[in-house]
Amino acid sequence: MSYSQMAQLELLNALNNISSEAELNEFKNLVANFFAQKAQKAIDALWDEGVINEETIEQWGAEHMRTPYGYETRRP
C-alpha cells in the first residue's frame, strides 16, 4: 500500500469521527495549516539557498498569471 493510499485511509477514518459543522471547520483549518506550513518551509529553503529574494517576490506580485481562455477570439 502506498503512502498516498495510507493517507487517504487516515483521512477517511478522521472524517468518520466528525459530528458537527464546527468540527468539520476545525478539521479543514488543521489540513490547511498543515499545507501552509509545508509551503512556508519550502519557501524559506529557497530563500536560504538564494534561489529567491526580495526582487523575486516583487516580480511575482506584479505578474498577471490568469489563464487565457480565448474569449476575445470567440467574440462575434
VENUR-V232454 format. One record per pair of residues at least 4 apart in sequence whose ideal C-beta (glycine too) atoms are under 7 Angstrom apart, sorted by the first residue. I is the first residue (numbers start at 1). GAP is how many residues later the second one is. D is the distance in whole Angstrom. If there is no record, write none. Layout:
# VENUR-V232454
i=I gap=GAP d=D
i=I gap=GAP d=D
This chain:
# VENUR-V232454
i=1 gap=4 d=5
i=1 gap=5 d=6
i=3 gap=4 d=6
i=4 gap=4 d=7
i=5 gap=4 d=7
i=6 gap=4 d=6
i=7 gap=4 d=6
i=8 gap=4 d=6
i=9 gap=4 d=6
i=10 gap=4 d=6
i=11 gap=4 d=6
i=12 gap=4 d=7
i=14 gap=13 d=7
i=18 gap=5 d=5
i=18 gap=6 d=5
i=18 gap=9 d=6
i=19 gap=4 d=6
i=21 gap=4 d=6
i=22 gap=4 d=6
i=23 gap=4 d=6
i=24 gap=4 d=6
i=25 gap=4 d=6
i=26 gap=4 d=7
i=27 gap=4 d=7
i=28 gap=4 d=6
i=29 gap=4 d=6
i=30 gap=4 d=6
i=31 gap=4 d=7
i=32 gap=4 d=6
i=33 gap=4 d=6
i=34 gap=4 d=7
i=35 gap=4 d=6
i=36 gap=4 d=6
i=37 gap=4 d=6
i=38 gap=4 d=7
i=39 gap=4 d=6
i=40 gap=4 d=6
i=41 gap=4 d=6
i=42 gap=4 d=7
i=43 gap=4 d=6
i=44 gap=4 d=6
i=45 gap=4 d=6
i=46 gap=5 d=4
i=46 gap=6 d=5
i=47 gap=5 d=6
i=52 gap=4 d=4
i=52 gap=5 d=7
i=54 gap=4 d=6
i=55 gap=4 d=6
i=56 gap=4 d=7
i=57 gap=4 d=7
i=58 gap=4 d=7
i=59 gap=4 d=7
i=70 gap=4 d=6
i=71 gap=4 d=7
